[in-house]
Amino acid sequence: MRRSDFDPAIPHLDTILANCSAYLANGGSCIAGPDGEWVVEPIVAEERLIAATIDHQRVRAECQNFDPVGHYARPDVTQLTLNRKRQSTLSIVE
C-alpha cells in the first residue's frame, strides 16, 4: 500500500499521511513450506505474482512432525484456564 493508493478525497489525508513512509504496508508476500523454510522468500515494496508447486509428499511427511488437530486438542496436555476473579495490584498486609 503506497501513499498514492489513497483517494485524494479522503478528509484530512495530508494529516493522516504526514508521518508515513512511501510504503504503509510493504507487502512481504511469501510462500513458506510445510517445514517452515521459505519456498519463496518475502518480497517487499514490489508488486509481483508469486506461485510455487507444492509437493504433497512433503506436506504429509511434515504432518508427522506437527499435528495441530491432534496433540494440541488433548486436554491432558494443553489447557486454557479463565480466572474471572477480580484482580488487584493492592495487597494490604497488617
N, CA, C and O atoms as a CHARMM CRD file, in Angstrom:
* protein
*
  376
    1    1 MET  N      0.84400  -1.16100   0.00000 PROA 1      0.00000
    2    1 MET  CA     0.00000   0.00000   0.00000 PROA 1      0.00000
    3    1 MET  C      0.89900   1.23600   0.00000 PROA 1      0.00000
    4    1 MET  O      1.65600   1.47300   0.94100 PROA 1      0.00000
    5    2 ARG  N      0.79900   1.99500  -1.04600 PROA 2      0.00000
    6    2 ARG  CA     1.60300   3.21300  -1.19400 PROA 2      0.00000
    7    2 ARG  C      0.77000   4.43000  -0.82700 PROA 2      0.00000
    8    2 ARG  O     -0.45800   4.36200  -0.77300 PROA 2      0.00000
    9    3 ARG  N      1.44000   5.53300  -0.57700 PROA 3      0.00000
   10    3 ARG  CA     0.74000   6.79400  -0.29500 PROA 3      0.00000
   11    3 ARG  C     -0.17700   7.15900  -1.45500 PROA 3      0.00000
   12    3 ARG  O     -1.26500   7.69800  -1.25100 PROA 3      0.00000
   13    4 SER  N      0.26700   6.86200  -2.67100 PROA 4      0.00000
   14    4 SER  CA    -0.50900   7.21600  -3.85800 PROA 4      0.00000
   15    4 SER  C     -1.76000   6.35100  -4.03200 PROA 4      0.00000
   16    4 SER  O     -2.60400   6.66500  -4.87200 PROA 4      0.00000
   17    5 ASP  N     -1.89900   5.27600  -3.26200 PROA 5      0.00000
   18    5 ASP  CA    -3.06700   4.40200  -3.36200 PROA 5      0.00000
   19    5 ASP  C     -4.30200   4.98500  -2.67500 PROA 5      0.00000
   20    5 ASP  O     -5.40700   4.47800  -2.86900 PROA 5      0.00000
   21    6 PHE  N     -4.13500   6.03200  -1.88200 PROA 6      0.00000
   22    6 PHE  CA    -5.25500   6.62500  -1.16100 PROA 6      0.00000
   23    6 PHE  C     -6.01400   7.59700  -2.05100 PROA 6      0.00000
   24    6 PHE  O     -5.42100   8.32100  -2.85200 PROA 6      0.00000
   25    7 ASP  N     -7.31300   7.60300  -1.90200 PROA 7      0.00000
   26    7 ASP  CA    -8.17000   8.52900  -2.64100 PROA 7      0.00000
   27    7 ASP  C     -7.92800   9.93800  -2.10600 PROA 7      0.00000
   28    7 ASP  O     -8.06700  10.16800  -0.90500 PROA 7      0.00000
   29    8 PRO  N     -7.57200  10.87600  -2.96400 PROA 8      0.00000
   30    8 PRO  CA    -7.31100  12.24800  -2.50100 PROA 8      0.00000
   31    8 PRO  C     -8.52800  12.91000  -1.85500 PROA 8      0.00000
   32    8 PRO  O     -8.38600  13.93200  -1.18400 PROA 8      0.00000
   33    9 ALA  N     -9.71100  12.34700  -2.04700 PROA 9      0.00000
   34    9 ALA  CA   -10.92300  12.92900  -1.46400 PROA 9      0.00000
   35    9 ALA  C    -11.10700  12.56500   0.01200 PROA 9      0.00000
   36    9 ALA  O    -12.03300  13.06000   0.65500 PROA 9      0.00000
   37   10 ILE  N    -10.24700  11.71400   0.55100 PROA 10     0.00000
   38   10 ILE  CA   -10.35800  11.33600   1.96600 PROA 10     0.00000
   39   10 ILE  C    -10.11200  12.56200   2.82600 PROA 10     0.00000
   40   10 ILE  O     -9.10000  13.24300   2.65900 PROA 10     0.00000
   41   11 PRO  N    -11.02900  12.85400   3.75100 PROA 11     0.00000
   42   11 PRO  CA   -10.84100  14.02300   4.61500 PROA 11     0.00000
   43   11 PRO  C     -9.56600  13.89700   5.45500 PROA 11     0.00000
   44   11 PRO  O     -9.26000  12.83100   5.98800 PROA 11     0.00000
   45   12 HSD  N     -8.84200  14.99300   5.56000 PROA 12     0.00000
   46   12 HSD  CA    -7.62000  15.08400   6.38100 PROA 12     0.00000
   47   12 HSD  C     -6.51200  14.12800   5.91900 PROA 12     0.00000
   48   12 HSD  O     -5.69100  13.69000   6.72600 PROA 12     0.00000
   49   13 LEU  N     -6.49200  13.81500   4.64600 PROA 13     0.00000
   50   13 LEU  CA    -5.50000  12.87700   4.12500 PROA 13     0.00000
   51   13 LEU  C     -4.08800  13.37300   4.37500 PROA 13     0.00000
   52   13 LEU  O     -3.22000  12.57300   4.72500 PROA 13     0.00000
   53   14 ASP  N     -3.82700  14.65100   4.21100 PROA 14     0.00000
   54   14 ASP  CA    -2.47900  15.18500   4.44700 PROA 14     0.00000
   55   14 ASP  C     -2.03500  14.94000   5.88100 PROA 14     0.00000
   56   14 ASP  O     -0.87800  14.59800   6.12300 PROA 14     0.00000
   57   15 THR  N     -2.94500  15.11300   6.83200 PROA 15     0.00000
   58   15 THR  CA    -2.62600  14.88800   8.23800 PROA 15     0.00000
   59   15 THR  C     -2.38200  13.40600   8.50300 PROA 15     0.00000
   60   15 THR  O     -1.45600  13.04400   9.22800 PROA 15     0.00000
   61   16 ILE  N     -3.20000  12.56700   7.92500 PROA 16     0.00000
   62   16 ILE  CA    -3.06900  11.11800   8.11800 PROA 16     0.00000
   63   16 ILE  C     -1.72400  10.62500   7.59500 PROA 16     0.00000
   64   16 ILE  O     -1.07200   9.80300   8.24000 PROA 16     0.00000
   65   17 LEU  N     -1.30700  11.11800   6.43800 PROA 17     0.00000
   66   17 LEU  CA    -0.07500  10.63100   5.80200 PROA 17     0.00000
   67   17 LEU  C      1.16100  11.45000   6.15700 PROA 17     0.00000
   68   17 LEU  O      2.24500  11.18000   5.64000 PROA 17     0.00000
   69   18 ALA  N      1.02000  12.43700   7.02300 PROA 18     0.00000
   70   18 ALA  CA     2.13000  13.35400   7.32500 PROA 18     0.00000
   71   18 ALA  C      3.40800  12.63800   7.76300 PROA 18     0.00000
   72   18 ALA  O      4.49600  13.01800   7.33000 PROA 18     0.00000
   73   19 ASN  N      3.30600  11.62100   8.60200 PROA 19     0.00000
   74   19 ASN  CA     4.49800  10.95200   9.13500 PROA 19     0.00000
   75   19 ASN  C      4.69400   9.55000   8.56000 PROA 19     0.00000
   76   19 ASN  O      5.41200   8.73400   9.13600 PROA 19     0.00000
   77   20 CYS  N      4.06100   9.27600   7.43700 PROA 20     0.00000
   78   20 CYS  CA     4.15000   7.94800   6.83400 PROA 20     0.00000
   79   20 CYS  C      5.28000   7.88400   5.80900 PROA 20     0.00000
   80   20 CYS  O      5.60500   8.87000   5.14900 PROA 20     0.00000
   81   21 SER  N      5.86100   6.70300   5.70000 PROA 21     0.00000
   82   21 SER  CA     6.88300   6.49300   4.67500 PROA 21     0.00000
   83   21 SER  C      6.20000   6.26800   3.32900 PROA 21     0.00000
   84   21 SER  O      4.97300   6.30000   3.24400 PROA 21     0.00000
   85   22 ALA  N      6.97200   6.04600   2.29500 PROA 22     0.00000
   86   22 ALA  CA     6.42400   5.84800   0.95200 PROA 22     0.00000
   87   22 ALA  C      5.50300   4.62800   0.89700 PROA 22     0.00000
   88   22 ALA  O      4.50200   4.64000   0.18000 PROA 22     0.00000
   89   23 TYR  N      5.83400   3.57500   1.64900 PROA 23     0.00000
   90   23 TYR  CA     5.02200   2.36200   1.72400 PROA 23     0.00000
   91   23 TYR  C      4.46000   2.23300   3.13000 PROA 23     0.00000
   92   23 TYR  O      5.20900   2.18100   4.10500 PROA 23     0.00000
   93   24 LEU  N      3.12900   2.18000   3.23000 PROA 24     0.00000
   94   24 LEU  CA     2.49400   1.99500   4.53000 PROA 24     0.00000
   95   24 LEU  C      2.43100   0.51100   4.88700 PROA 24     0.00000
   96   24 LEU  O      2.52400   0.15000   6.06000 PROA 24     0.00000
   97   25 ALA  N      2.28000  -0.31700   3.91900 PROA 25     0.00000
   98   25 ALA  CA     2.33300  -1.76400   4.07700 PROA 25     0.00000
   99   25 ALA  C      3.18900  -2.25500   2.92000 PROA 25     0.00000
  100   25 ALA  O      2.78200  -2.17500   1.76100 PROA 25     0.00000
  101   26 ASN  N      4.36700  -2.76100   3.23500 PROA 26     0.00000
  102   26 ASN  CA     5.32800  -3.05200   2.17600 PROA 26     0.00000
  103   26 ASN  C      5.18400  -4.43800   1.55900 PROA 26     0.00000
  104   26 ASN  O      6.06000  -4.87700   0.81400 PROA 26     0.00000
  105   27 GLY  N      4.10600  -5.11900   1.85800 PROA 27     0.00000
  106   27 GLY  CA     3.88600  -6.41800   1.22100 PROA 27     0.00000
  107   27 GLY  C      4.40100  -7.54400   2.08100 PROA 27     0.00000
  108   27 GLY  O      3.73500  -7.96500   3.02700 PROA 27     0.00000
  109   28 GLY  N      5.57200  -8.03200   1.76200 PROA 28     0.00000
  110   28 GLY  CA     6.10600  -9.16800   2.48600 PROA 28     0.00000
  111   28 GLY  C      5.45800 -10.47100   2.06100 PROA 28     0.00000
  112   28 GLY  O      5.46400 -11.44500   2.81500 PROA 28     0.00000
  113   29 SER  N      4.89500 -10.49800   0.84800 PROA 29     0.00000
  114   29 SER  CA     4.28500 -11.73000   0.35000 PROA 29     0.00000
  115   29 SER  C      5.34900 -12.79700   0.19400 PROA 29     0.00000
  116   29 SER  O      6.45500 -12.52700  -0.27200 PROA 29     0.00000
  117   30 CYS  N      5.00400 -14.00800   0.58600 PROA 30     0.00000
  118   30 CYS  CA     5.97900 -15.10500   0.53300 PROA 30     0.00000
  119   30 CYS  C      5.22600 -16.42800   0.50600 PROA 30     0.00000
  120   30 CYS  O      4.00300 -16.46900   0.64100 PROA 30     0.00000
  121   31 ILE  N      5.97000 -17.49300   0.33200 PROA 31     0.00000
  122   31 ILE  CA     5.42400 -18.84200   0.43800 PROA 31     0.00000
  123   31 ILE  C      6.37300 -19.62500   1.33500 PROA 31     0.00000
  124   31 ILE  O      7.57000 -19.72700   1.06500 PROA 31     0.00000
  125   32 ALA  N      5.81300 -20.17100   2.40300 PROA 32     0.00000
  126   32 ALA  CA     6.60600 -20.98700   3.32300 PROA 32     0.00000
  127   32 ALA  C      6.22800 -22.44700   3.12300 PROA 32     0.00000
  128   32 ALA  O      5.06000 -22.78000   2.92300 PROA 32     0.00000
  129   33 GLY  N      7.22400 -23.30000   3.18100 PROA 33     0.00000
  130   33 GLY  CA     6.98500 -24.72900   3.04600 PROA 33     0.00000
  131   33 GLY  C      6.41600 -25.30900   4.32900 PROA 33     0.00000
  132   33 GLY  O      6.35600 -24.61600   5.34500 PROA 33     0.00000
  133   34 PRO  N      5.99900 -26.55600   4.30100 PROA 34     0.00000
  134   34 PRO  CA     5.41200 -27.17700   5.48400 PROA 34     0.00000
  135   34 PRO  C      6.40100 -27.33300   6.63300 PROA 34     0.00000
  136   34 PRO  O      6.00000 -27.54500   7.77700 PROA 34     0.00000
  137   35 ASP  N      7.69600 -27.22800   6.32900 PROA 35     0.00000
  138   35 ASP  CA     8.71900 -27.31800   7.37900 PROA 35     0.00000
  139   35 ASP  C      9.13900 -25.94200   7.88400 PROA 35     0.00000
  140   35 ASP  O     10.03100 -25.83700   8.72600 PROA 35     0.00000
  141   36 GLY  N      8.50000 -24.88300   7.37600 PROA 36     0.00000
  142   36 GLY  CA     8.81800 -23.52800   7.81100 PROA 36     0.00000
  143   36 GLY  C      9.89000 -22.84900   6.98700 PROA 36     0.00000
  144   36 GLY  O     10.11900 -21.65300   7.16100 PROA 36     0.00000
  145   37 GLU  N     10.54900 -23.55800   6.10700 PROA 37     0.00000
  146   37 GLU  CA    11.56700 -22.96500   5.24000 PROA 37     0.00000
  147   37 GLU  C     10.87800 -22.20200   4.11300 PROA 37     0.00000
  148   37 GLU  O      9.77800 -22.55300   3.68600 PROA 37     0.00000
  149   38 TRP  N     11.55500 -21.14300   3.63600 PROA 38     0.00000
  150   38 TRP  CA    10.97300 -20.35900   2.54600 PROA 38     0.00000
  151   38 TRP  C     11.02500 -21.13900   1.24000 PROA 38     0.00000
  152   38 TRP  O     12.07400 -21.66000   0.86200 PROA 38     0.00000
  153   39 VAL  N      9.89700 -21.21600   0.55800 PROA 39     0.00000
  154   39 VAL  CA     9.85400 -21.68900  -0.82100 PROA 39     0.00000
  155   39 VAL  C     10.10200 -20.47100  -1.70500 PROA 39     0.00000
  156   39 VAL  O     10.87400 -20.53400  -2.66300 PROA 39     0.00000
  157   40 VAL  N      9.43100 -19.34800  -1.37000 PROA 40     0.00000
  158   40 VAL  CA     9.68300 -18.04900  -1.99200 PROA 40     0.00000
  159   40 VAL  C      9.85500 -17.06700  -0.83600 PROA 40     0.00000
  160   40 VAL  O      8.92700 -16.86600  -0.05200 PROA 40     0.00000
  161   41 GLU  N     11.02300 -16.45900  -0.72500 PROA 41     0.00000
  162   41 GLU  CA    11.30100 -15.52400   0.37300 PROA 41     0.00000
  163   41 GLU  C     10.41100 -14.28700   0.26000 PROA 41     0.00000
  164   41 GLU  O      9.93500 -13.96700  -0.83000 PROA 41     0.00000
  165   42 PRO  N     10.18200 -13.58600   1.38200 PROA 42     0.00000
  166   42 PRO  CA     9.31800 -12.40500   1.35600 PROA 42     0.00000
  167   42 PRO  C      9.76200 -11.37500   0.32600 PROA 42     0.00000
  168   42 PRO  O     10.94400 -11.04900   0.21700 PROA 42     0.00000
  169   43 ILE  N      8.78900 -10.87100  -0.42500 PROA 43     0.00000
  170   43 ILE  CA     9.03400  -9.85700  -1.43900 PROA 43     0.00000
  171   43 ILE  C      8.40700  -8.56700  -0.92200 PROA 43     0.00000
  172   43 ILE  O      7.19600  -8.50200  -0.71300 PROA 43     0.00000
  173   44 VAL  N      9.22800  -7.54400  -0.71800 PROA 44     0.00000
  174   44 VAL  CA     8.72600  -6.29500  -0.15000 PROA 44     0.00000
  175   44 VAL  C      8.82800  -5.15700  -1.15700 PROA 44     0.00000
  176   44 VAL  O      9.70700  -5.13900  -2.01800 PROA 44     0.00000
  177   45 ALA  N      7.90700  -4.21200  -1.02300 PROA 45     0.00000
  178   45 ALA  CA     7.87900  -2.97800  -1.82100 PROA 45     0.00000
  179   45 ALA  C      7.87800  -3.24300  -3.32200 PROA 45     0.00000
  180   45 ALA  O      8.45300  -2.48500  -4.10300 PROA 45     0.00000
  181   46 GLU  N      7.21800  -4.33800  -3.70900 PROA 46     0.00000
  182   46 GLU  CA     7.17500  -4.68200  -5.13500 PROA 46     0.00000
  183   46 GLU  C      5.89100  -5.45100  -5.41300 PROA 46     0.00000
  184   46 GLU  O      5.50600  -6.32800  -4.64100 PROA 46     0.00000
  185   47 GLU  N      5.23500  -5.12300  -6.50800 PROA 47     0.00000
  186   47 GLU  CA     4.05800  -5.87900  -6.92400 PROA 47     0.00000
  187   47 GLU  C      4.51800  -7.01700  -7.82000 PROA 47     0.00000
  188   47 GLU  O      5.18900  -6.80500  -8.83000 PROA 47     0.00000
  189   48 ARG  N      4.14100  -8.23500  -7.42500 PROA 48     0.00000
  190   48 ARG  CA     4.55500  -9.39800  -8.20100 PROA 48     0.00000
  191   48 ARG  C      3.61000 -10.55900  -7.88300 PROA 48     0.00000
  192   48 ARG  O      3.17800 -10.71200  -6.74000 PROA 48     0.00000
  193   49 LEU  N      3.29600 -11.35400  -8.86500 PROA 49     0.00000
  194   49 LEU  CA     2.52700 -12.56700  -8.66000 PROA 49     0.00000
  195   49 LEU  C      3.52100 -13.67500  -8.34400 PROA 49     0.00000
  196   49 LEU  O      4.45700 -13.91400  -9.10700 PROA 49     0.00000
  197   50 ILE  N      3.31500 -14.34900  -7.22000 PROA 50     0.00000
  198   50 ILE  CA     4.21300 -15.44700  -6.87100 PROA 50     0.00000
  199   50 ILE  C      3.43300 -16.75300  -6.86800 PROA 50     0.00000
  200   50 ILE  O      2.26400 -16.78800  -6.48300 PROA 50     0.00000
  201   51 ALA  N      4.08000 -17.81400  -7.29400 PROA 51     0.00000
  202   51 ALA  CA     3.45600 -19.12900  -7.34200 PROA 51     0.00000
  203   51 ALA  C      4.54000 -20.17300  -7.12200 PROA 51     0.00000
  204   51 ALA  O      5.71700 -19.93500  -7.39000 PROA 51     0.00000
  205   52 ALA  N      4.12800 -21.31600  -6.63600 PROA 52     0.00000
  206   52 ALA  CA     5.07700 -22.40900  -6.43500 PROA 52     0.00000
  207   52 ALA  C      4.31900 -23.72800  -6.56600 PROA 52     0.00000
  208   52 ALA  O      3.10700 -23.78500  -6.35600 PROA 52     0.00000
  209   53 THR  N      5.03700 -24.76600  -6.90900 PROA 53     0.00000
  210   53 THR  CA     4.46800 -26.09900  -6.97400 PROA 53     0.00000
  211   53 THR  C      4.60200 -26.74100  -5.60200 PROA 53     0.00000
  212   53 THR  O      5.67600 -26.72700  -5.00100 PROA 53     0.00000
  213   54 ILE  N      3.51000 -27.30000  -5.11500 PROA 54     0.00000
  214   54 ILE  CA     3.50700 -27.90700  -3.79100 PROA 54     0.00000
  215   54 ILE  C      3.75900 -29.40500  -3.91600 PROA 54     0.00000
  216   54 ILE  O      3.10400 -30.09600  -4.69600 PROA 54     0.00000
  217   55 ASP  N      4.71100 -29.89000  -3.13800 PROA 55     0.00000
  218   55 ASP  CA     5.00000 -31.32500  -3.07800 PROA 55     0.00000
  219   55 ASP  C      4.15600 -31.91600  -1.95400 PROA 55     0.00000
  220   55 ASP  O      4.48500 -31.75800  -0.77900 PROA 55     0.00000
  221   56 HSD  N      3.07800 -32.59100  -2.31100 PROA 56     0.00000
  222   56 HSD  CA     2.16000 -33.11700  -1.30500 PROA 56     0.00000
  223   56 HSD  C      2.81200 -34.17500  -0.42400 PROA 56     0.00000
  224   56 HSD  O      2.37000 -34.38900   0.70500 PROA 56     0.00000
  225   57 GLN  N      3.84500 -34.83500  -0.91200 PROA 57     0.00000
  226   57 GLN  CA     4.57000 -35.80800  -0.08300 PROA 57     0.00000
  227   57 GLN  C      5.23300 -35.10500   1.09900 PROA 57     0.00000
  228   57 GLN  O      5.21800 -35.61800   2.21700 PROA 57     0.00000
  229   58 ARG  N      5.82200 -33.91300   0.84600 PROA 58     0.00000
  230   58 ARG  CA     6.44500 -33.15200   1.94200 PROA 58     0.00000
  231   58 ARG  C      5.41100 -32.69400   2.95300 PROA 58     0.00000
  232   58 ARG  O      5.67300 -32.69800   4.15600 PROA 58     0.00000
  233   59 VAL  N      4.23900 -32.29800   2.47800 PROA 59     0.00000
  234   59 VAL  CA     3.16900 -31.85800   3.37800 PROA 59     0.00000
  235   59 VAL  C      2.78100 -33.00200   4.30000 PROA 59     0.00000
  236   59 VAL  O      2.68500 -32.81800   5.51300 PROA 59     0.00000
  237   60 ARG  N      2.55600 -34.18500   3.73200 PROA 60     0.00000
  238   60 ARG  CA     2.17600 -35.34500   4.54700 PROA 60     0.00000
  239   60 ARG  C      3.30100 -35.74300   5.50000 PROA 60     0.00000
  240   60 ARG  O      3.03700 -36.12800   6.63900 PROA 60     0.00000
  241   61 ALA  N      4.53900 -35.65600   5.05100 PROA 61     0.00000
  242   61 ALA  CA     5.67400 -36.00900   5.91800 PROA 61     0.00000
  243   61 ALA  C      5.77300 -35.04600   7.10100 PROA 61     0.00000
  244   61 ALA  O      6.04600 -35.47800   8.22100 PROA 61     0.00000
  245   62 GLU  N      5.55800 -33.75500   6.87200 PROA 62     0.00000
  246   62 GLU  CA     5.64200 -32.77600   7.95900 PROA 62     0.00000
  247   62 GLU  C      4.49000 -32.91800   8.93900 PROA 62     0.00000
  248   62 GLU  O      4.62000 -32.52700  10.09900 PROA 62     0.00000
  249   63 CYS  N      3.36200 -33.47000   8.49900 PROA 63     0.00000
  250   63 CYS  CA     2.25300 -33.69900   9.43100 PROA 63     0.00000
  251   63 CYS  C      2.65800 -34.66400  10.53600 PROA 63     0.00000
  252   63 CYS  O      2.05800 -34.65900  11.61100 PROA 63     0.00000
  253   64 GLN  N      3.65900 -35.48400  10.28800 PROA 64     0.00000
  254   64 GLN  CA     4.16200 -36.37400  11.33100 PROA 64     0.00000
  255   64 GLN  C      4.87800 -35.57700  12.42000 PROA 64     0.00000
  256   64 GLN  O      4.89300 -35.97800  13.58400 PROA 64     0.00000
  257   65 ASN  N      5.47600 -34.43600  12.03100 PROA 65     0.00000
  258   65 ASN  CA     6.19300 -33.60100  12.99700 PROA 65     0.00000
  259   65 ASN  C      5.27600 -32.61600  13.71100 PROA 65     0.00000
  260   65 ASN  O      5.53300 -32.26300  14.86200 PROA 65     0.00000
  261   66 PHE  N      4.22300 -32.17000  13.05700 PROA 66     0.00000
  262   66 PHE  CA     3.31700 -31.17400  13.62500 PROA 66     0.00000
  263   66 PHE  C      1.89500 -31.51500  13.25200 PROA 66     0.00000
  264   66 PHE  O      1.53400 -31.50200  12.07500 PROA 66     0.00000
  265   67 ASP  N      1.09500 -31.81800  14.23900 PROA 67     0.00000
  266   67 ASP  CA    -0.29700 -32.17900  14.01100 PROA 67     0.00000
  267   67 ASP  C     -1.17900 -31.25600  14.83500 PROA 67     0.00000
  268   67 ASP  O     -1.49700 -31.57500  15.98100 PROA 67     0.00000
  269   68 PRO  N     -1.58600 -30.10700  14.27100 PROA 68     0.00000
  270   68 PRO  CA    -2.33800 -29.12500  15.05200 PROA 68     0.00000
  271   68 PRO  C     -3.70700 -29.61400  15.51100 PROA 68     0.00000
  272   68 PRO  O     -4.26400 -29.07100  16.46500 PROA 68     0.00000
  273   69 VAL  N     -4.25300 -30.62000  14.85500 PROA 69     0.00000
  274   69 VAL  CA    -5.56100 -31.11300  15.24600 PROA 69     0.00000
  275   69 VAL  C     -5.43000 -32.20600  16.30800 PROA 69     0.00000
  276   69 VAL  O     -6.36200 -32.46000  17.07200 PROA 69     0.00000
  277   70 GLY  N     -4.27600 -32.83700  16.34300 PROA 70     0.00000
  278   70 GLY  CA    -4.10400 -33.96600  17.25800 PROA 70     0.00000
  279   70 GLY  C     -3.60200 -33.61200  18.63600 PROA 70     0.00000
  280   70 GLY  O     -4.39000 -33.51800  19.57700 PROA 70     0.00000
  281   71 HSD  N     -2.30700 -33.41300  18.77400 PROA 71     0.00000
  282   71 HSD  CA    -1.73900 -33.29400  20.11200 PROA 71     0.00000
  283   71 HSD  C     -2.15300 -32.03500  20.85700 PROA 71     0.00000
  284   71 HSD  O     -2.17500 -32.05500  22.08700 PROA 71     0.00000
  285   72 TYR  N     -2.48800 -30.92800  20.16800 PROA 72     0.00000
  286   72 TYR  CA    -2.94500 -29.72700  20.86800 PROA 72     0.00000
  287   72 TYR  C     -4.39700 -29.86900  21.30700 PROA 72     0.00000
  288   72 TYR  O     -4.85200 -29.09600  22.15000 PROA 72     0.00000
  289   73 ALA  N     -5.12500 -30.81200  20.77500 PROA 73     0.00000
  290   73 ALA  CA    -6.52000 -30.99700  21.13400 PROA 73     0.00000
  291   73 ALA  C     -6.67800 -31.88400  22.37200 PROA 73     0.00000
  292   73 ALA  O     -7.80400 -32.19500  22.76100 PROA 73     0.00000
  293   74 ARG  N     -5.57200 -32.29300  22.99400 PROA 74     0.00000
  294   74 ARG  CA    -5.63900 -33.15000  24.16800 PROA 74     0.00000
  295   74 ARG  C     -5.68900 -32.30500  25.44000 PROA 74     0.00000
  296   74 ARG  O     -4.72400 -31.60000  25.73400 PROA 74     0.00000
  297   75 PRO  N     -6.78700 -32.35300  26.20800 PROA 75     0.00000
  298   75 PRO  CA    -6.89300 -31.54900  27.42500 PROA 75     0.00000
  299   75 PRO  C     -5.91600 -31.97100  28.51200 PROA 75     0.00000
  300   75 PRO  O     -5.66200 -31.19800  29.43600 PROA 75     0.00000
  301   76 ASP  N     -5.35300 -33.19400  28.42700 PROA 76     0.00000
  302   76 ASP  CA    -4.36800 -33.59900  29.42600 PROA 76     0.00000
  303   76 ASP  C     -2.99100 -33.00500  29.14200 PROA 76     0.00000
  304   76 ASP  O     -2.10200 -33.07000  29.99100 PROA 76     0.00000
  305   77 VAL  N     -2.80900 -32.42600  27.95300 PROA 77     0.00000
  306   77 VAL  CA    -1.53500 -31.81100  27.58300 PROA 77     0.00000
  307   77 VAL  C     -1.62900 -30.28800  27.59100 PROA 77     0.00000
  308   77 VAL  O     -0.74700 -29.61700  28.12800 PROA 77     0.00000
  309   78 THR  N     -2.68400 -29.73800  27.00400 PROA 78     0.00000
  310   78 THR  CA    -2.87000 -28.28900  26.90600 PROA 78     0.00000
  311   78 THR  C     -4.22800 -27.92800  27.47600 PROA 78     0.00000
  312   78 THR  O     -5.23700 -28.57000  27.18400 PROA 78     0.00000
  313   79 GLN  N     -4.23200 -26.88300  28.29900 PROA 79     0.00000
  314   79 GLN  CA    -5.47500 -26.46700  28.92400 PROA 79     0.00000
  315   79 GLN  C     -5.50600 -24.95700  29.04300 PROA 79     0.00000
  316   79 GLN  O     -4.49400 -24.34000  29.37500 PROA 79     0.00000
  317   80 LEU  N     -6.64800 -24.35900  28.77800 PROA 80     0.00000
  318   80 LEU  CA    -6.84200 -22.92000  28.93600 PROA 80     0.00000
  319   80 LEU  C     -7.70500 -22.69600  30.16300 PROA 80     0.00000
  320   80 LEU  O     -8.80100 -23.24700  30.27300 PROA 80     0.00000
  321   81 THR  N     -7.19800 -21.87100  31.09900 PROA 81     0.00000
  322   81 THR  CA    -7.93900 -21.57700  32.31800 PROA 81     0.00000
  323   81 THR  C     -8.30100 -20.10900  32.32500 PROA 81     0.00000
  324   81 THR  O     -7.44400 -19.25300  32.10500 PROA 81     0.00000
  325   82 LEU  N     -9.57400 -19.80900  32.58000 PROA 82     0.00000
  326   82 LEU  CA   -10.05600 -18.44200  32.65400 PROA 82     0.00000
  327   82 LEU  C    -10.33000 -18.11500  34.11400 PROA 82     0.00000
  328   82 LEU  O    -11.17600 -18.74900  34.74400 PROA 82     0.00000
  329   83 ASN  N     -9.62000 -17.12700  34.65700 PROA 83     0.00000
  330   83 ASN  CA    -9.79700 -16.69300  36.03200 PROA 83     0.00000
  331   83 ASN  C    -10.66300 -15.44100  36.00700 PROA 83     0.00000
  332   83 ASN  O    -10.19300 -14.37500  35.60600 PROA 83     0.00000
  333   84 ARG  N    -11.92000 -15.55300  36.42800 PROA 84     0.00000
  334   84 ARG  CA   -12.84400 -14.42800  36.42200 PROA 84     0.00000
  335   84 ARG  C    -12.78600 -13.61700  37.70500 PROA 84     0.00000
  336   84 ARG  O    -13.51900 -12.63900  37.85000 PROA 84     0.00000
  337   85 LYS  N    -11.92600 -14.00800  38.64000 PROA 85     0.00000
  338   85 LYS  CA   -11.79200 -13.28200  39.89900 PROA 85     0.00000
  339   85 LYS  C    -11.19700 -11.90100  39.62800 PROA 85     0.00000
  340   85 LYS  O    -10.24900 -11.77200  38.85300 PROA 85     0.00000
  341   86 ARG  N    -11.75100 -10.87600  40.26100 PROA 86     0.00000
  342   86 ARG  CA   -11.26800  -9.51400  40.08700 PROA 86     0.00000
  343   86 ARG  C     -9.81600  -9.42300  40.57800 PROA 86     0.00000
  344   86 ARG  O     -9.49700  -9.84200  41.69000 PROA 86     0.00000
  345   87 GLN  N     -8.96600  -8.88000  39.74600 PROA 87     0.00000
  346   87 GLN  CA    -7.54800  -8.75500  40.07300 PROA 87     0.00000
  347   87 GLN  C     -7.26200  -7.37600  40.66800 PROA 87     0.00000
  348   87 GLN  O     -7.93700  -6.40000  40.34200 PROA 87     0.00000
  349   88 SER  N     -6.27700  -7.30500  41.52500 PROA 88     0.00000
  350   88 SER  CA    -5.92600  -6.03400  42.14300 PROA 88     0.00000
  351   88 SER  C     -4.41800  -5.94100  42.29800 PROA 88     0.00000
  352   88 SER  O     -3.75100  -6.94400  42.55000 PROA 88     0.00000
  353   89 THR  N     -3.89000  -4.75900  42.14900 PROA 89     0.00000
  354   89 THR  CA    -2.45700  -4.54800  42.36700 PROA 89     0.00000
  355   89 THR  C     -2.16700  -4.20300  43.82200 PROA 89     0.00000
  356   89 THR  O     -1.00600  -4.08400  44.21100 PROA 89     0.00000
  357   90 LEU  N     -3.22400  -4.04100  44.63300 PROA 90     0.00000
  358   90 LEU  CA    -3.09500  -3.65100  46.04300 PROA 90     0.00000
  359   90 LEU  C     -3.25400  -4.88900  46.92000 PROA 90     0.00000
  360   90 LEU  O     -4.23900  -5.61900  46.81600 PROA 90     0.00000
  361   91 SER  N     -2.27600  -5.10700  47.77300 PROA 91     0.00000
  362   91 SER  CA    -2.33600  -6.19200  48.74100 PROA 91     0.00000
  363   91 SER  C     -2.05000  -5.57300  50.10300 PROA 91     0.00000
  364   91 SER  O     -0.96200  -5.04100  50.32500 PROA 91     0.00000
  365   92 ILE  N     -3.02800  -5.63600  51.03000 PROA 92     0.00000
  366   92 ILE  CA    -2.87200  -4.99500  52.34500 PROA 92     0.00000
  367   92 ILE  C     -2.37200  -6.04000  53.34300 PROA 92     0.00000
  368   92 ILE  O     -2.98200  -7.09400  53.52400 PROA 92     0.00000
  369   93 VAL  N     -1.25000  -5.72000  53.98300 PROA 93     0.00000
  370   93 VAL  CA    -0.66800  -6.59100  55.00000 PROA 93     0.00000
  371   93 VAL  C     -0.66500  -5.83500  56.30400 PROA 93     0.00000
  372   93 VAL  O     -0.15500  -4.71600  56.36200 PROA 93     0.00000
  373   94 GLU  N     -1.22900  -6.42300  57.37600 PROA 94     0.00000
  374   94 GLU  CA    -1.26500  -5.74100  58.67900 PROA 94     0.00000
  375   94 GLU  C     -0.33600  -6.40500  59.65600 PROA 94     0.00000
  376   94 GLU  O     -0.23200  -5.97000  60.80300 PROA 94     0.00000
